[in-house]
């Protein structure tokens, strides 16, 4: 069965809890003298995929660990549905998480690993077969996890996160180790989960990896919030029309009458027109009898937008 067929045929059970908001308010975390997260605040809405983005070392994993009760905030809070993780009665049914593709006994089979996790969380062990199918590992159910590739371990982590049919999913770099087919499958799967009304928070340090999947972005650098907005706010800012003409002054004058249109010169001699599509620019040039050597719609590289927002920060 193909991954797409598995996604449709193995739909997540409908009995899980609805998505709940994730709220981080004034979160700060110190490790000795090291400030890992600094007064961070953002909200993740149900029914949407939110990309939690930042360079390596930006504080993403620390924030997620605070959210999941693995480390305590210095001050501030990180809650799911208004509750700290340790206040949730049955966390496996409320939030599923996958922070690292580790923690597996190398000699244990994939199906037995999931059955043990299900049993410890009070979940019917039959869910192990369901979630293993969801992530495309049914054929490897009896194999020892020690022989799994990183991509297969990532899928097994996701299967474990889904055991309780939770309304909230928190995933740290889930595409690590996946091949192109696996990444495409993951995108479709996360969109499917959000479409059911679940809250999906996915961390990554590569914007291009998640830009085809997410609805919203939370971007941090050096522990600080840089931007929290719908992805469309970033993409709209990068759209434009590339124009090359020997009559730039005449074209600029022709476009000046249109409200909201700007002409931005580029280093290569072209200009980027924002606020008008290619057809409108072409009509204005024709009316003004301006000669055009190039006219095309263009979208800037969102990875460059990411780098400009984070100041090129690295770990």
ZAGU-423523 format. One line per 2 residues: number of its first residue (from 1); for each residue z, x, y of C-alpha. Coordinates in Angstrom, 3 decimals. Each point is the difference from the previous one (the first is absolute). Layout:
// residues N
NUM	Z,X,Y; ...
//
This chain:
// residues 315
1	0.000,0.000,0.000; -0.878,1.343,3.475
3	2.634,0.540,2.679; -1.402,-2.928,1.990
5	0.229,-2.273,-3.029; 3.553,1.127,-0.649
7	0.891,-0.810,3.578; -1.281,-3.539,-0.382
9	1.079,-0.694,-3.553; 3.403,1.639,0.366
11	1.090,-1.657,3.227; 3.600,0.693,0.884
13	2.234,-2.806,-1.172; 0.552,-2.699,2.601
15	3.720,-0.210,-0.599; 0.859,2.956,2.207
17	1.734,-0.280,3.346; -2.038,-0.450,3.142
19	-0.523,2.968,2.269; 2.780,0.780,2.456
21	-0.105,2.037,3.189; 0.999,3.640,-0.082
23	1.845,1.039,3.149; 0.908,3.490,1.111
25	2.185,0.047,3.122; 1.177,3.132,1.823
27	-0.150,1.993,-3.220; 1.122,3.608,0.279
29	0.623,2.416,-2.852; 1.467,3.461,0.228
31	0.117,2.497,-2.863; 2.497,2.498,1.334
33	-1.549,1.283,3.209; -3.471,-1.302,-0.913
35	-1.089,-3.222,1.705; -2.320,-1.680,-2.519
37	-0.287,-3.449,1.634; 0.735,-0.681,3.665
39	0.822,-3.501,1.311; -2.834,-1.623,-1.952
41	-0.685,-3.752,0.264; -2.807,-2.132,-1.467
43	-0.586,-3.222,-1.952; -2.197,-0.619,-3.050
45	-1.244,-3.578,-0.345; -0.536,-1.976,-3.239
47	-3.536,-0.761,-1.101; -1.368,3.236,1.411
49	-0.548,3.576,-1.138; 1.685,2.406,2.400
51	-0.916,3.665,-0.005; 2.956,2.275,0.730
53	-1.776,3.081,1.290; 0.893,3.439,1.182
55	-0.555,3.684,-0.746; 1.878,1.648,-2.848
57	3.585,0.456,1.105; -0.156,-2.813,2.571
59	2.940,-1.861,-1.567; -1.835,-2.627,-2.026
61	1.689,0.606,-3.351; 3.425,0.313,1.625
63	-0.524,-3.364,1.681; -1.001,-1.610,-3.290
65	3.005,1.518,-1.750; 2.266,-1.495,2.672
67	-1.692,-3.362,-0.514; 0.615,0.187,-3.749
69	3.630,1.052,0.309; -0.562,3.500,-1.372
71	1.334,1.674,3.129; 2.191,-1.430,2.750
73	-1.215,-0.167,3.614; 1.930,2.136,2.450
75	-0.117,-2.961,2.371; -2.406,-2.935,-0.076
77	-1.102,-2.348,-2.760; -2.823,-0.682,-2.435
79	0.002,-3.459,-1.573; -2.055,-2.262,-2.242
81	0.226,-3.663,0.886; 2.916,0.834,2.277
83	2.011,1.711,-2.775; 0.658,3.602,-0.891
85	-1.254,0.939,-3.435; 3.554,0.113,-1.388
87	0.570,-3.579,1.207; -2.912,-1.424,-2.006
89	1.277,-1.755,-3.126; -2.944,0.723,-2.292
91	-1.983,2.743,1.721; -2.597,0.356,-2.767
93	-1.089,-3.608,0.704; -0.061,0.507,3.769
95	-1.437,3.448,0.607; -2.096,2.286,-2.185
97	-0.297,3.646,0.945; -1.863,3.102,-1.076
99	1.055,3.107,1.874; -0.927,2.804,-2.422
101	-2.046,0.102,-3.179; 2.897,1.740,-1.762
103	3.144,-1.043,-1.846; -1.750,-0.769,-3.285
105	1.231,1.291,-3.342; -3.005,2.025,-1.176
107	0.415,-1.053,-3.624; 0.309,-3.725,0.705
109	-3.021,-2.267,-0.183; -1.187,-1.887,3.072
111	0.871,-3.399,-1.457; 3.483,1.106,-1.047
113	0.659,1.457,3.440; -0.815,-3.360,1.576
115	2.046,-1.926,-2.559; 3.046,2.139,0.770
117	-0.438,-0.504,3.760; -0.433,-3.753,-0.548
119	3.096,-0.209,-2.191; 2.125,1.915,2.521
121	-1.068,-2.397,2.749; 0.515,-3.174,-1.993
123	-3.720,-0.749,-0.250; -1.738,-1.387,-3.097
125	-1.407,2.991,-1.889; -3.296,-1.858,-0.461
127	-0.691,0.739,3.662; -0.606,3.607,-1.092
129	-3.200,-1.026,-1.765; -1.087,-2.079,3.002
131	0.474,2.697,2.612; -1.487,2.700,-2.219
133	-3.124,-2.151,-0.213; 0.024,-0.541,3.761
135	-0.252,3.722,0.686; -2.624,0.639,-2.673
137	2.160,1.933,-2.478; 0.014,-2.364,-2.976
139	-2.081,2.405,-2.086; 2.577,2.738,0.683
141	3.102,-2.124,-0.704; 1.017,2.028,-3.043
143	-0.726,3.427,1.433; 2.798,2.332,1.044
145	0.366,0.206,3.758; 0.188,3.789,-0.252
147	-3.743,0.020,-0.683; -0.873,-2.180,2.989
149	-1.945,1.297,2.983; 1.486,-0.398,3.483
151	-2.249,-3.000,0.592; 1.211,-1.690,-3.194
153	3.615,0.647,0.970; -0.699,-1.567,3.388
155	-1.276,-3.117,-1.757; 3.046,-0.068,-2.274
157	2.285,0.224,3.044; -1.826,-2.968,1.505
159	0.369,-1.935,-3.265; 3.753,0.643,0.101
161	0.155,-1.156,3.626; -1.613,-3.312,-0.995
163	2.289,-0.777,-2.949; 2.220,-2.410,1.938
165	-2.977,-1.688,1.699; 1.455,0.981,3.406
167	-1.039,-1.369,3.364; 0.272,3.419,1.665
169	-1.714,3.222,-1.112; 0.848,3.431,1.402
171	-2.404,2.718,-1.145; 0.094,3.673,1.012
173	-3.410,1.713,-0.165; -1.202,-2.218,-2.900
175	-3.557,1.380,0.091; 1.083,3.572,-0.817
177	-1.766,1.138,-3.160; -2.324,-3.004,-0.222
179	-3.720,0.543,-0.431; -2.466,-1.870,2.284
181	-0.183,-2.933,-2.441; 3.794,-0.139,-0.118
183	0.267,0.050,3.799; -2.499,-2.871,0.265
185	1.989,-1.924,-2.617; 3.257,0.642,1.889
187	-1.486,-1.311,3.244; -1.092,-3.237,-1.663
189	3.320,-0.374,-1.775; 2.097,0.435,3.146
191	-2.173,-2.485,1.879; 0.450,-2.437,-2.897
193	3.789,0.362,0.144; 0.121,-0.507,3.769
195	-2.276,-3.013,-0.395; 2.705,-1.599,-2.139
197	2.374,0.239,2.953; 1.780,3.189,-1.039
199	1.157,2.706,2.394; -1.783,3.282,-0.781
201	1.087,3.254,1.659; -2.056,3.060,-0.948
203	0.664,3.489,1.312; -2.689,2.631,0.364
205	-0.768,3.092,2.035; -3.762,-0.710,-0.069
207	-1.205,-2.872,2.185; -3.491,0.025,-1.513
209	1.570,-0.664,-3.395; 1.540,-3.315,1.053
211	-2.183,-1.237,2.870; -2.041,-2.204,-2.356
213	3.166,-1.644,-1.322; 2.644,-0.502,2.666
215	0.434,-2.765,2.544; 2.629,1.765,2.110
217	0.988,3.594,0.634; 3.307,1.665,0.809
219	-0.658,3.595,1.046; 2.789,2.547,0.349
221	0.149,3.709,0.766; 3.032,2.286,-0.054
223	2.200,-2.992,-0.775; -1.097,-1.951,3.082
225	-2.007,-3.217,0.175; -3.437,0.723,1.445
227	-1.733,-3.350,-0.409; 0.600,-3.322,-1.766
229	-2.879,-2.468,0.246; -2.715,-1.840,-1.947
231	-2.653,2.408,-1.285; -2.586,-1.878,2.075
233	1.651,1.292,3.182; -0.848,3.531,-1.096
235	-3.503,-0.775,-1.258; -0.956,-2.006,3.082
237	0.928,2.966,2.135; -2.422,2.214,-1.944
239	-3.050,-2.285,0.011; -2.840,0.648,2.402
241	-3.726,0.465,0.465; -1.455,3.511,0.094
243	-2.803,0.350,2.549; -2.169,2.961,0.907
245	-2.252,-0.308,3.047; -1.542,2.261,2.698
247	0.802,-2.774,2.530; 3.764,-0.190,-0.363
249	0.662,-0.928,3.632; -2.413,-2.922,-0.186
251	1.478,-1.232,-3.283; 3.552,0.253,1.353
253	-1.028,-2.011,3.042; -1.652,-2.620,-2.215
255	3.147,-0.391,-2.067; 2.379,0.024,2.962
257	-0.503,-3.704,0.673; 1.354,-0.985,-3.434
259	3.792,-0.526,0.030; 2.063,2.252,-2.266
261	-2.819,2.453,-0.777; 0.755,3.716,0.238
263	-2.292,3.002,-0.418; 1.671,3.140,-1.371
265	-1.960,3.295,0.076; 0.135,2.137,-3.142
267	-0.174,3.785,-0.385; -3.359,-0.174,-1.789
269	-1.734,-1.690,2.944; 0.194,-3.534,-1.376
271	2.241,-2.766,1.310; 2.134,-2.586,-1.770
273	-0.174,-3.484,1.448; 3.042,-2.184,-0.681
275	0.259,-3.711,0.659; -3.598,-0.829,-0.976
277	-1.899,0.023,-3.279; -3.260,1.844,-0.663
279	-2.123,-3.090,0.686; 1.564,-0.522,3.439
281	-0.450,3.664,0.910; -3.621,-0.133,-1.145
283	-0.718,-3.118,2.084; 1.571,1.580,3.088
285	-2.078,3.162,-0.481; -3.197,-2.022,-0.433
287	0.659,-2.046,3.126; 0.671,3.146,2.024
289	-2.979,1.783,-1.618; 2.255,2.788,-1.258
291	-1.426,2.271,-2.684; 2.260,0.283,-3.060
293	-0.127,2.868,-2.498; 2.851,-1.292,-2.157
295	1.803,-3.318,-0.337; 2.366,-0.691,-2.872
297	3.313,-1.598,-0.766; 2.674,2.517,-0.895
299	3.555,0.045,-1.217; 2.124,3.051,0.601
301	1.787,1.636,-2.904; 3.359,-1.739,-0.319
303	1.408,3.204,-1.404; -0.554,1.555,3.411
305	1.800,-2.938,1.608; 2.905,0.620,-2.357
307	0.092,3.705,0.868; -0.129,-0.721,3.732
309	2.884,-2.501,-0.284; 2.174,2.395,-1.999
311	-0.982,3.014,2.074; -1.318,1.685,-3.135
313	3.571,0.218,-1.265; 0.545,1.617,-3.373
315	3.026,0.535,-2.175
//
